[in-house]
Each structure stands twice: as structure tokens, then as C-alpha cells.
Amino acid sequence: MSLLIKNGRIITATDDYLADILVEGEQVAAIGKELIADAEEIIDAAGMLVMPGGIDPHVHLDMPFMGTFSSDTHETGTRAALFGGTTTVIDFVLQKQGHSLREALDEWNSRARGTAVGDYSFHMAVTDFNPGTKAEIKTMVEQEGITSFKTFMAYKGALMIDDRQMTALMQEVKQQGGMVTVHATNGDVIDYLVAKNLADGNTSPLYHYLSQPEVTEAEASARFTDLANYTGCPGYIVHLTCEGALNAVRNATRRNQKVYVETCIQYLLLDASKYDMGFESAKWVMSPPLRELKDQETLWAGINQGLVNIVATDHCPFMWKQKLMGENNFSKIPNGHPAIENRMELLFSEGVNKNRITLNKYVEVACTNPAKIFGMFPRKGTIAIGSDADIIILDPKQKHTISAATHHMHVDYSAYEGWELTGKVKTVLLRGKVAIDNNECLVPKGYGQFIKRNKVSGKI
């Protein structure tokens, strides 16, 4: 199949120009002014922005957590992502303690294969690093194309590994050409504060926030950067939220160390005042929690300074009935919020339109850096000859309102209910096929492909 996109304003991480794009099969075949081609389909993108499909490298689909599962499956979650302009996601495979990485991967493959609508890849979360796990790292990198290994410095007894395991994992992952990513919060201090608050009778969602103060994230981020520096392993901090944690990364640059940093759309736009709403605040219970206005300023500045490399979502939705599990105990509220569909439009409306970031920076942090850091560039993350034709066409002037009544995520509330945005994704191409057009999904369940990723270069 061939398709011609005409008259669009093409935006990449580095360029901004008017041109046409010819798509043949799954890839971009030509880019130029007034292209003449006998295409089977023509899209007139006059007045529109034409950009690479978004990549969200932090999602949790159909994830087991706290006795339940996140409410978006690989089908519903990747479909919702497409509606919002995200064409590829990276989900997390969670190793169970006492079990192998292979068992975990088989479990996630059984849920994603043949069901994902959009393209996807996996991170491997290592929760039990032992000689058997160590032997599997090379296989994951070289045979499975899984090159990033997630660690948790919190959730003791379930997901957390200690510094001994972290150091050994980093050494092996570095040798095999991978990267270690981290949930950087001090689990011991958090566990102490949670127990203390519950003992004092403090059970509301507010105390989820108060049990994870900034120092718990700042300390863990500094410790992680030190271990990554010592081992020489490429390191990446997921969902960084606050000034103290980013300052740990700033300090690392003084010794010429590069640590990759991801923040999430909620930390740029929402703040801890959401925890003053009684149990309704459970909608925004996530870890780390929302922070302060000064932290938002720090994160926006960090994006423009090149310290914050990616804006993701940590999409982990739960139905309201599931959130009610913690009605009388904040520590039993499933952690997470829905955003996979909203990220690209929120970041455009609140970032580009409000002059917080440029159009090029928008594409950089939402599309290109995720592809580069996680070994998918130039196949993904840009518009170039030979790249996958993952393309979004966005109307920069169309106004719309976010609502659970109209979103496509499988969750019965919105974390951004009533937000009025300017900038709407109109058409989405996934590997050359029109996947979304005028709020209709045109590709079936199972169209999404697993994307094997290259070894980590350590450069962007």
C-alpha cells in the first residue's frame, strides 16, 4: 500500500519544515516538496503538524499489583495510546521472587501477543537477582531484544532488591550491553512512615503522600547514581518527580556522568493539593506521589536544560471499585493513574502552547529520546526515509475537553476530568497503515508488533 501526506508542517526533534511524505508499505519512502506519486491514498495535512508517533516507555498493562490487576489490557491500553498519538509503548515484565526471567516473559507474552493494537516492547523487572537470573541476562539482550532491566529500591518483600543485588546486576547488564532503570525511593524509610501513620490512626490518601517525602526520593536517586557511576553501567531513573532527586542527577554531571531521567506528565501538571480531597484523592495515589509547585518548575527547567530526557506516563489504571480497597487504609489503595491516552495532547497544550517547551523539544522528549535511549532509533522516533511510518497528524488549533465519558482507556474516571486543551490528534499512522482517523480505530486487535531493541549505546 502507498500513501501520500501532502502539505504538512513536519516537526522532528531537530527540524521544522513544510513538505510531503510518501509512505510505501510500512516505511517512509520519500520526503520532499510537491511530491508526485501514484499513491493509493492521499491525506491533505494543510494547517496540521506532522510528527513522529509518540513512544511511552513506562506503562503497566494487565499488571498484577496488590491482589488485583491494572484495568487496561494490552488491547485496550495500546488502542487508547493510539487515539492519543502514542504508537509504541514499553511495558514492564515483573519477575516473581523465586522464579526465572523466562517464566515472567512467557507470562507477559501470553497476554500481549495477538492482542496488542499498537506496537510494544518490554522492560524486564528484576526482583530476585541470583546466579540463575544472572545467566539469563545475556539471553534477554541478544535473543529477546530486551535490553533494559528495571529495579525497585522500594516494595520490600515483593519487588525490592538490595544494594548488593543492584551492584551485581549492574555489572552483568553493563557487560551484556544493557541498561539498568530504577524506581528510586528509599523503601525502608517509606515503610517506617507508613507503619507510623497507620499506628497513629492516619488512614486517608493524604498520608500516602506524607509517607513518601522528597528526601526518600532524593536519597535513593543519589545512591543509584553513585552505584551506576561505580559500575559504569548506563542508568535511567524512571518517574523522577522532585527538585531533590534532580539535584542528585545534577551533582552526577559534575563528575562527567550521564544519567538518563524520565518524568511523567502528571508530575509536570498536577500537584499535592490533590491530596486534600478526602478519599477522592485516591484517584491520584501513585508512587512517587504528586509533589509541590516548586518541583513542577524544576522539572520543566530540567527538560529545557537537557537533564530530563523523557516525558512518560507510568500508566497504571485501576477502576474506582479497585481504589476502594484502601478506603480505610491508604496503604491498600492500588497505586497508579490513567494517562496513556492523554500524554501527547496534554504535553502539547500545556507545554508547547504555553511556551514552556518548543515544538522540537516536544518531539524530542515524547518520541525521539525514548527511541534513542531504548534502542529503537531510527526505526522509531523520527520521520526519515527508511523509518517506520509511525506518524501523527495533529490539529494545533482544535479545542477539546478531557473526560472519562469520551476517553478510550478502560477506567471509569479521568485524572484530568474537565481539562480544556488546544491541540488534537486527528490521524495516526502505525507502520504505514491509518490506525486512527477522526476518532475511529481502523486497525484490529493483534495488529501491534513486538519490537526487539538494540543494545544500549549510552548516547543520545
N, C-alpha and C positions, 0 to 999 in steps of 0.2 A: 504494500500500500504506500502511496505517496501523498503528502500533504504539504501545502504551502501556506505559511503565515505571512501575510503582507502588511506593510506599513506600520509595524510596531516599533516602539521605542525599547530597544534591547538593553537590559541592565545586567551586568555581571559584577563580580567583586572589584573589577578594575576598569570596566568600560561603560559607556553610556552613548548610544548612537541609534540612528534610525536605519532600519534595514529589513529585508525579508529573510525568512528561514525556510529552506526546503528540507523536509523530512522524508526519508525513504526507508521503509521497513521500521526498525526500532531506533535508528540513529539519525543525527543531524548530518545531512549530505552536503549542504551548501548554505552560505550566508552571504548576502550582497544586496546592493541597491537594485530595485526593479528587476528582480529575478524573473526570467521567463522559463516556465516549466509546465509540462503537461501533467499537472497534479490531479489526482482523483478527488481531492477535497481542498478547498481554499477557505481560509479564515482571514477576514479583514480585521486587523488589530489596530486600526487607526485610533489614536487617542488613548491607547492602552499601554500599560507597561508589560513587557515580555521578559520573564525572568526564569532562572533555573527552578526546577521543583525543589521544594524545601526538604531538608533532611533533619529529622528529630532523632538525635542519638540517645534519648533517655525516655523510654516508655515501658510500662508494665502491663502487658495484656494477659488476661486469664491467669493472673498470678496468685498462687496460694499465699495467704497472709492472715495471721491472727484467726485461724479457724474458718476462713471464708476465702473467696476468690474475687479479684478485681472484676468489675462488671462488664468491661469491654473485652470481647474475644478478639482473636487475630482477624476475624472477618469484620466485626463491627468497628473495631478500632482503626484498622487501616483504611476502611471505607470512609470513616469520619475524617481521618487525616487527609485523604484525597480531597474531600469537599473543602477543606481549609487551605489547600495548596501544598501539603506535605506529601511527597511521592514515595519517600523511603523512610522507614523507621528502624531503629536498632533496639531490640527488646533484650531483656535480661534472663538468661538461663540460671536458675538457682540450684547449685549443688546442695544436696541434703547431707548433713554430717553423717559420716559412716558409709557414704555411698560415693560412687565414682562420678567423674565429669561426664563420662559416656552415658551413664544412666540418666543423668539430668538432661543431656542434649536429646536423647531419644524421647524423653517425655515432652519436651517443648516442640520437637519436630512433629510429634503426633498431633499436637494442637494447631500448629501453624501450616503445615503442608496441605495444600489443596483447599485451604480456607481463606488465606490472606488475599485481600483485594489489591492492596498496594505492595510494593517491594519492601523487603525486610532483611535484616541481618540480626546477629546475636552477639551480645557480650556474654562471657562466662563468669558467673559469680562464684568465686572460690571460698567456701566456708569451712573446709577441712583440708588444710594443706599437709600432706603426708607423702611418703615415698611413692605410693601408688598414684596420687594426684600429680606429683612432680613428673612422673613418666608420661602422663597424658598431655602435658603442655605442648610438646612438640607436635603431636598428632593434631591437636586442635588448631594450631597455627598453620601447619603445612598441608594437612589433608582437608580440614573442615573450613579453612578460611576464617576462623575466629581468632582474632589477634589481640583482643582487649580482655583483660581479666579484672573483674570487679571485686573489691574487698570492702568489708564493713568494719569500722572501728567502734561500732555500737551493736545493739541487739545481742548481748551475751547469751550464750546457750542456744542460739538459733543460727545467726548469721556471722557473728563477730569472730575475727581471728586476732591473735595477739601479735605483738611486735616481732617475736621470734619467727612466727609463721610468715608475717609480712616480709621480713628481710629475706628469708629463704625463697619465697615466691618471687620477689623482685629479681633476685639473682638468676633464677631459672628463666623467667619471662624475658629478661634482657638478652640472655644467651640465645633464645629462640626467635628473637625479632618481634616481640610483642610489647604491650604497654599495660601498666597496672593503673586502674582507676580506683577511686576511693570515695566512700561515704565517710567524710571526715568530721566526726563528732566524738567527743570523749564519752564512751558508753558507761564507764564506771561512775563518773560524776553524775550523768543523767539518771542512771538507775538509783543512785543515792537520793537525788532530789525528788524523783517520782515517789519513792517509798516514803520520804519525809512528808511530802504534801498529802499523800493519802492517809498517813497516820494522823495528820493534823485535821483531817476531815475535809480537805480541799479536793473536790471531785469534778469540778466543771472544766470545760475545754480551756479556760484561761490558764489553768495550771499545767497543761501540756506545754504551752509557750513558756511559762515561768520555770519549768523544769529543764529547759534547754537554753540557758543564757548564752550570750555571744561568746563568752570565754570557752565554752565547751567546743565550739567550732574553731575558734582561733587557735587553741592549743593543739587540737588534732591536726589541723591543716599545717601548722608549723612542724609537727612531728613527722607527718607524711613527707613533706618536702625535704626534711633532713635525711630520712631513710632513702628516698629516691636519689638524693644527691650522693649519699654514701655508696649506694649500689650502682649508680649510673643508669638506672632503669628509667625509661620515659614514664612520666607520671601525669595524671589527669585527675583533677578534683571535680566531682560531679556536684550539681546543685549548690554552688557556693552562694551564700546569702548576705554576708555582712562585712563591714569595714575591717574588723579584726582579722578575719580569715584572709581577706585580700591583702592586708598588710603583710601577712606571713609570706605570700607569694612575692610581694614587692621586695621583701628582705632577701628572698632567694635570688632575685635578679642581681643583687649586689655581688654575688659570687659567680655570676655569669651562668646561672642555672635557668633553664626554661621549664616551667611547669604549666601545663595546659589547664585552663579554667573554663568551666561551664557554669552559667547561671540559668535560671528558668524565668519564664515570662512573669510568673506570679510575684517573684521577688523584685522585679522591676516596677510593678504596678500596684501591688497590694501591700498593706502594712498591718502591724499588730493590733490596730484598732478593731480589726475583725474579730478579735477575741473578747470583745466587750458586749456580745450579743446573746448571752445566755447559751443554751445548748445549740442554737442555730450556728454558733461558731464552729461546731463540729464539721461543717462544710469545708472549713479551711484548716483543719487539723492535718498537718503533714510534718515530715521530719527532713531537714530542719524546719522550724516554724517560720511564719512570716516575721519580718524584722521591723526596723524603725525607718522613718523617712530619711534619716542621715545615711542609712545603708543603701537605700534606693539611689541617692545621689552618688554614692561611692561606686555602685555597680554601673550606672550609666557612664560615669567618668572612666571606669575601668575598661569598658568596651571601646571607647574612643582612644584610650591610651594603649590598646593592644594587650592589656593584661587579661581581660575577659574575652575569650575566643569564640564562645558558642552560646546561643540562647536556645535552650531546650524546653521541655515541659515537666519531666518526671510524671507524666500522665499515669495516674493510678486511681481510677474512679471506683466509687462504691455507691450503691443505692442508699437512699436515706434510711431505709429499714436496716441496712448493714451498719450505718453510722450509729444507729440507736443501740447497738450492742454496748456502747460505752456511756449510756445515758446517766448512769450513776457512778461511773469510774472512768475518768478521762484516759487512763492507760489502756482501756479496752476499745477505744474508738479506732477503727481501721484508718491507717494513715494514708492520705493521698487525696488528690483532687483532679477533676477533669479539665483538660486544656488542649488535647491533641488537635482538635479542630480549630481552635481559636488563635493559636500561636502566631501564625503568619499575618493574619489580619490585625490582631492586637498590636504586634510589633510595628507594622506599617503605620497604623493610625496614631498610636501613642509615641512611636519613635521617630519615624520619618516626618510625619505631618506636623509634629510639634518641635521639629528641628533639634531633636536630641541626637539623632544619627543621620548620616547621609544615605542615599539610596544604595551606593556601593557598599557601605558598611552593613546595611540591612542584608544584602545578598551574602556578604562575607560571613556573618555570624549565623545566618539561618540556613545557608545552603553550602557554601564553598568550604569553609573551615571544617565542618563536620565530615565532608568528603575527603579532605586532605588529611586530617588528623587520624581518621579511621580507615584509611587505605582504600578509598573508592574513587579517588580523583585520578584522571579526568573523565572516567566513565560517568560519574555522577557529580553534581555540584556546580556545573557550569554549562554554558551554551557554546559549544565549539564543534567543529567538524569532527565526526567520529564519536562524539559523546552520545550517550543515551539521550533520546529526545524526551526527556522529562522537563516539561515546560509549563509554566503557569502564565495565564493572561489575566492581569488584574486591572480593574477599572479604578483609577486613583480618586475618582470624584464621587463614586456611588456611596450613599449613606445607608447604613443598616444597623439593626439593633440585635445584640446577642440575647438569646433566650432559650431556655430548656424546651420551650414549645416548638422550636424550629431547628434545634441542633440535631446532629446525626449520631452523637455519642450515646452509648447505651447506659444512660444515667438520668435520673429523674429530677435533677436540679442543675443549675449552672453556677459556677463560681463567679461569673461576670454578668449575672442577670441584669438586663436593662442598660448595659453599656452601649452607648451610641458611637459607632465607628464610621470613619470615612476611608473607603478603600475596600473593594470587594473582589474576591477571586471569582472570575466568571467562567473560565475554561481551563482545564488541566489535561495535559498530555502525559501519559505514562508509557515510556518506551514506544513512542510514536503513535500510540492509539489515544483517541479522545476518551478520557476516563470520566471527566466531569464536564458538563455543559449546561448552563442555565439551571443550576441546582438539581441536576439529574445525574445519577451514576450510570455510566454506559458500559462498564466492564463487569464481568461476573465474579462471583466468589471463586477463588483459586487462581485469578489472573496474576496475582503478586508472585514474584520470584524471590528465592533466597539469594542474597548477594554475598558471594565469597569475597573476603577482603585481603588486601596485600599486607605484607609485613610493614611494621611501623618505621617510617623514615626519621621521625624526630624533627621534621622540618615542615613549616607551613609558609 
